[in-house]
Amino acid sequence: MLKRKDTLSAYTEADFIHFLDEIIESKGSDDDQDKLLEHFISITDHPAGSDLIYYPENSGEETPKGIVKIVKDWRARQGLPCFKK
């Protein structure tokens, strides 16, 4: 399990994709999954929250790379920092 970081900008894009893989693969207990989802919602600040993972608006967006693109695009439009380089 990847160590959780306090902000999205503390993650590299690759680390965040790994984090999304952990959520999508649903490893661990329900409590573990809830904590991962709460962390995702907290650090992305995206208004769709966990719906980005479970109920994407368009086909193809349910992959980690698709989710990352949505988060990056939305955060850029909001003037928010994104991933560490």
N, C-alpha and C positions, 0 to 999 in steps of 0.2 A: 504494500500500500504506500502510495506516495505521500510524503509529509505535506499536510495542508499549509497553505500560506495565507497571510492576512488579507492580501489584496490581489486582484487580477494582475496588476502590473508587476507583482513579485513572481509570477509564473512566466516561463517561456511558453511559446505556443506549443511546443512538443510536450512539455510537462502537462499543460492543460488538456491536450488531447489524451494523454495517458490517464489523467483524472476522469475525463469523460468516459473512457473505456471502462474504468472501474464501475461507474454508475450503470452504464448500459449492460455490462456483463452480469450485474446484480449479484455480485459475490458478497458474502457476509449476511448477517442477520437483518431483519427488517429495521431494527434500531440503527445499525450501521448504514443502511441505505438512506434512512431518513436524515442522518447527520450529513451524509455526502450531498444529498439534495438541498438541505438547508444551506450548506456551504456554497454550493453552486449558485443558488438564488441570491445569497448575500454578496458574493464577490462580483457577479455579473451585473447586478442591478437592473437587468432587463425586465420590462413589465410583464412579459409572458412567463417568466420564471421557469418552472420545470416543464411547462407545456412545450418549450423548445425541444425537449428530449422526447417526451411521450406523445405529443399531439402537434407535430410540425404543420405549418400552414401549407407547405408544398412538398411533394414527393422528392426524395433525395436530400432533404434537409435534416433527416433524422440521424445521419452519420456524424461522428465526432467532427470531421472536417466541415460538414455543412453547418453544424451548430456553431463552430468557431467563426465561420464566415458571417453568420447572422450577428453574433455577439460583437465582432470587430466592426462591422458596418454600423450597427446601432450605436456603439460607444463612440465611434468617430463622429457621427451626426450629433451626438450629445456633447461633444467636446471633452469626453472622458478619456483618461489614459487606458491603454490596452496592455499588451504583453511586453515583458522584458525582452530586450534584444539579445 
